[in-house]
């Protein structure tokens, strides 16, 4: 039995073994002019097998590059595009620089750290103390938004101390905001919206009722006039 595992490894399996055989056959042709002519037919077949490449910019350029890859960069043809370097296929991508969080708490966000760095540089004043309290309350809100549980103010104060490099040191007894929305205000707003919606529905029903009454009275008067006219003709 002839198994695929015993055959030569395909460089681009998505094209299938027959395309690879066609490229190998073109590569074995002695005349360069014949190779250039036959490889264009192979390019056409490759484009039909992969119609999704037609939506890609410069898809013909990609097909010519794939010819080089399939032939292991050993085919001697006149390509209309520059032949890519074989080494470029094995180049590893560069590592993306990631900014590390000093506390490993990504739920605070990068903007919180940037704001803390700005506050640290401000001279001591009443304005700075106000900003510190605001940033501390925001940190607590961010903590609760991601952890879905209550948190002690002491933890937030310690995190702020560590994030600021020990520059911002609030008193451990400082009371921060609850970090949650006022449920009474939310419930009141929802009740007002529901009441407004009910009022609009009631007005619409009254308008429909009045329209129906008007139509009914118009129909009655029309019937009466019609009956009266018919009696006069008699």
PyMOL commands that set and color helices and strands:
alter all, ss='L'
color gray80, all
select helices_A, chain A and resi 4-6+13-28+32-49+51-55+59-70+86-90+106-108+110-121+126-147+153-163+183-233
alter helices_A, ss='H'
color red, helices_A
deselect
rebuild
show_as cartoon
